[in-house]
């Protein structure tokens, strides 16, 4: 559905993304993992054609993304950026309905179906009681849920999510990723999710790409990518990797060496 072929994105003389290739297939959730400055957000912007690659190309259904009209792209690709820009006060319902603009009439009015979709998404994201609240009155976590709800309301086939669980408590982190995972499983959407939470990625992702300094370090299943050796290479951090006792997915724990008063080292 969505494919990047050897794309490079430069910021001045610096290569933010260097010769990266990626395929987002129907029904698949891909997690992008890496330290700050690795090029994760830039990669998502290139996949949405928000930035123009200096080399390579991005394809949607085998056709260059730049060949599509912007409205056509908005029907196919939904984006959750790290920060949602609000230029004037809007209610949560109005904000989520904004995700339906690509499907609206020439006059820009929402249909009954648009409202029905928005209300269903508000229920799914546990925001039905916030429908008439202003976005700028919400907490950081509530606002982030509304941002994800707006993306889900597009009913797109591809979701590009940049830190979708930021500011969310543990329960709502799981809820948001279950919703995205459900779109992949039930509606054969594809999702590319940038996250710093390696353990959530291990539970929800089909594929993981590790990035560092704009370059791919590894890509594959969570079991093949989340190894102590690769994670140390990417994050310069010693970690313990074992299997989650319930799901069997890789479980990553940072290892801190602490010295007691007696001089004995403990590995926690």
C-alpha positions in Angstrom: 0.0 0.0 0.0 2.6 2.6 1.1 6.2 2.1 0.2 9.4 4.1 0.6 12.2 3.3 -1.8 15.7 4.4 -0.8 14.5 7.8 0.4 16.9 10.4 1.7 15.8 13.6 3.5 18.3 16.4 4.1 18.2 19.4 6.5 20.8 21.6 5.0 24.0 19.7 4.9 22.8 17.0 7.4 21.2 13.8 6.3 18.1 13.3 8.6 17.0 10.2 6.8 19.6 8.3 4.7 18.7 5.7 2.0 15.7 4.1 3.9 13.2 1.7 2.5 10.0 0.5 4.1 6.8 -1.3 3.1 3.5 -0.8 5.0 1.4 -3.8 4.0 -2.4 -4.2 4.7 -3.0 -5.6 8.1 0.5 -4.8 9.4 1.6 -2.6 12.2 5.2 -1.4 12.0 7.0 0.3 15.0 9.8 2.8 14.4 12.2 2.8 17.3 15.3 4.9 17.9 16.9 7.6 20.1 16.1 11.3 19.8 17.3 12.7 16.6 17.3 9.3 14.8 15.1 10.6 12.0 11.8 8.9 13.1 9.5 11.9 12.7 11.3 13.0 9.5 10.6 9.6 8.1 6.9 9.9 8.8 6.8 13.4 7.3 8.4 12.0 4.1 5.9 9.2 4.0 3.1 11.8 4.1 4.8 14.0 1.6 5.0 16.8 4.1 8.7 17.0 3.3 10.2 16.2 -0.1 12.9 13.5 -0.2 16.2 14.5 -1.8 16.5 11.0 -3.2 14.3 8.0 -3.7 10.5 8.0 -3.8 7.4 7.2 -1.8 4.7 5.1 -3.5 1.0 4.7 -2.7 -0.4 1.6 -4.4 2.5 1.6 -6.7 2.0 5.2 -7.8 4.3 8.1 -6.7 2.7 9.9 -3.8 3.4 13.3 -5.3 1.1 12.4 -8.3 -2.0 12.3 -6.0 -4.1 15.3 -5.2 -3.8 16.4 -1.5 -7.4 15.5 -0.8 -6.9 12.0 -2.3 -3.9 11.5 0.0 -5.9 12.6 3.0 -8.5 9.9 2.3 -5.9 7.2 2.3 -3.3 8.4 4.9 -4.1 9.6 8.4 -1.4 11.3 10.4 -1.0 11.9 14.2 1.8 14.4 14.7 3.6 15.0 17.9 1.8 18.3 18.5 -1.6 19.2 17.2 -1.9 22.8 16.0 -5.0 24.6 17.2 -5.4 28.1 15.8 -8.8 28.8 17.4 -11.0 27.1 20.1 -13.0 24.1 18.9 -15.0 21.4 20.7 -13.8 17.9 20.8 -16.6 16.9 18.4 -15.6 19.6 15.9 -12.0 18.6 16.1 -12.7 14.9 15.5 -15.1 15.8 12.7 -12.2 17.7 11.1 -10.8 14.3 10.3 -13.7 13.7 7.9 -12.9 16.8 5.7 -11.5 14.7 2.9 -14.9 13.0 2.6 -17.1 16.1 3.0 -19.2 17.7 0.3 -18.0 20.5 -2.0 -19.6 22.9 0.5 -17.6 21.5 3.4 -20.6 20.5 5.4 -20.5 17.2 7.3 -23.0 14.5 6.6 -25.0 12.4 9.0 -22.6 9.6 8.3 -19.7 11.9 9.2 -21.3 12.7 12.6 -22.1 9.0 13.2 -18.5 8.0 12.5 -17.2 10.7 14.8 -19.5 9.7 17.6 -18.5 6.0 17.3 -14.8 7.0 17.5 -15.5 9.1 20.5 -17.0 6.1 22.2 -14.1 3.9 21.2 -11.6 6.4 22.6 -13.6 6.9 25.8 -14.3 10.6 24.9 -18.0 10.5 24.5 -18.4 12.7 27.6 -16.1 15.3 26.2 -18.0 16.0 23.0 -18.8 19.7 23.8 -15.6 20.4 25.8 -13.1 22.8 24.2 -9.8 21.2 23.1 -7.8 23.8 24.9 -9.6 22.9 28.2 -8.4 19.3 28.1 -5.4 17.7 29.9 -2.5 16.6 27.8 -3.6 13.0 27.9 -7.2 13.8 26.9 -6.0 16.0 24.1 -3.8 13.3 22.8 -6.7 10.9 22.8 -8.7 13.4 20.7 -5.8 13.7 18.3 -5.8 9.9 17.8 -9.6 9.9 17.5 -9.4 12.5 14.7 -7.0 10.2 12.8 -9.2 7.2 13.3 -12.3 9.1 12.1 -10.7 9.5 8.6 -11.2 5.7 8.1 -7.9 5.8 6.2 -6.1 2.7 4.9 -2.7 3.9 6.3 -2.0 5.4 9.7 1.2 7.4 10.4 1.3 7.9 14.1 4.1 9.9 15.8 4.2 9.1 19.5 0.4 8.4 19.7 0.6 7.3 23.4 2.5 10.4 24.6 1.0 11.9 27.8 -1.4 8.9 28.2 -1.6 6.8 31.3 -1.0 3.0 31.0 -4.6 2.1 30.5 -5.2 4.6 27.7 -1.8 3.7 26.1 -3.1 0.1 25.7 -6.5 1.3 24.6 -5.1 3.5 21.8 -2.8 0.8 20.5 -5.5 -1.8 20.6 -7.7 0.5 18.5 -4.9 0.9 15.9 -4.1 -2.8 16.1 -7.8 -3.5 15.6 -7.9 -1.4 12.4 -5.0 -3.5 11.0 -6.6 -6.8 12.0 -10.3 -6.1 11.1 -10.1 -3.6 8.3 -6.7 -4.5 6.8 -5.3 -1.0 7.4 -1.6 -0.5 7.7 0.0 1.5 10.5 3.5 2.9 11.1 3.9 4.0 14.7 6.9 6.0 16.1 7.3 5.3 19.8 9.9 5.3 22.5 8.1 2.5 24.4 9.9 -0.6 23.3 7.7 -2.9 25.4 4.5 -1.6 23.9 6.0 -2.0 20.5 7.0 -5.6 21.3 3.4 -6.4 22.2 1.6 -4.7 19.3 3.9 -4.6 16.3 4.3 -7.1 13.5 7.6 -5.5 12.4 10.1 -3.2 14.1 12.6 -0.9 12.4 15.5 0.4 14.5 16.9 3.7 13.5 20.1 5.6 14.5 21.5 8.8 12.9 19.0 8.5 10.1 20.0 5.0 9.1 18.4 1.6 9.4 20.1 -0.6 12.0 17.7 -3.5 11.8 14.2 -4.4 10.6 12.2 -7.5 11.3 9.9 -9.1 13.9 10.1 -7.9 17.5 11.8 -11.3 18.4 14.5 -10.8 15.9 15.1 -7.1 16.4 14.7 -6.6 20.1 18.0 -8.2 21.2 20.4 -7.0 23.8 23.1 -6.5 21.2 21.0 -4.5 18.8 19.4 -2.3 21.5 22.8 -1.5 23.0 24.0 -0.5 19.5 21.1 1.8 19.0 20.7 3.3 22.6 24.2 2.7 24.1 22.5 1.1 27.0 22.8 -2.4 28.6 19.4 -4.1 28.6 18.0 -7.5 29.7 15.7 -9.1 27.1 13.5 -12.0 28.2 10.1 -13.3 27.3 6.9 -11.8 28.8 5.4 -14.5 31.0 1.9 -14.0 29.5 2.3 -13.0 25.9 5.7 -14.4 25.2 6.7 -11.1 23.5 10.2 -9.7 24.1 10.4 -7.8 27.4 13.1 -5.2 27.7 14.5 -4.0 31.0 17.4 -1.5 31.4 20.2 -2.8 33.5 21.6 -0.4 36.0 24.8 -1.3 37.9 24.6 -0.1 41.4 27.3 -0.3 44.0 26.3 -0.9 47.6 28.1 0.6 50.6 30.0 -2.7 50.9 31.3 -2.4 47.4 29.2 -5.2 46.0 27.8 -4.7 42.5 24.0 -5.4 42.0 22.4 -5.8 38.6 18.8 -4.7 38.9 
